[in-house]
């Protein structure tokens, strides 16, 4: 499922309440959501958890120097790509040069002209937004509009870490359109593209807003289901399976499409790596194919012994 666009978030890290009040008031009509931090440690935590479109960072903070905080931002993989504008009443060229060397996007001295600062903020947010759009497009499959394999690889690792940290359930589905080569050979590639696009639409209709549907490659798809154990995930698979089985194409009335599914809530042989999870789902998908296609095979446990359960 694709994320909804939100208004840009600006994180202001400054120990002066007056600066926070001033900027919040002066920029209230700019379509920006404000986050406030009064120390470097608080700012680092907010930046990592909220990933703002821009950080305004004061050079002099009560707990540490702003340049030290900037270095922390650029050394943390969660915040390394976030643009930072330094704010300072210090006109020492050495500090300005050092800020740029550490990766600051801009350097504004106090007292600042609000109109100039507004223009610099909007310019920085615009660049960040464009870069985000390019990054996002690089992770979207052009035919189906779903996330692509690169995004899946990154997201699976993230979701597994989060599931382990929060002790929540998670499931992974790998599914494949049955006899898809025959569709292309019989009806042509435009018909095959129509089937792929329809299957993607089925996924976006049947999945929850926070599920992650990806085109894994060719006619194969991968779905990450956060906060979902085997019963709920199996029900989702069955809805998708029945929906594509019932689908009809007015321009290709003779096409009948079905899909096979492999569903797991753990890695193969209890492995915790993304590769082990994909291997488990892949094994289940293979068993679905071998058992006649158009079905769901789940990887579950009974005591200590793994078993395969087939539905459909």
Secondary structure, DSSP 8 states (H G I E B T S, - for coil): --------EEEEE-S-HHHHHHHHHHTTTSS-EEEEESSHHHHHHHHHHH--SEEEEESB-SSSBHHHHHHHHHHSTTTTTS-EEEEES---HHHHHHHHHTT-SEEEESS--HHHHHHHHHHHHHHHHHHHHHHHHTTB-TTT-SB-HHHHHHHHHHHHHHHHHHT--EEEEEEEETTHHHHHHHH-HHHHHHHHHHHHHHHHHHS-TT-EEEEEETTEEEEEEET--HHHHHHHHHHHHHHHHH---GGGTT----EEEEEESS-GGG--SHHHHHHHHHHHHHHHHHTTSSSEEEEEEETTEEEEEEE-
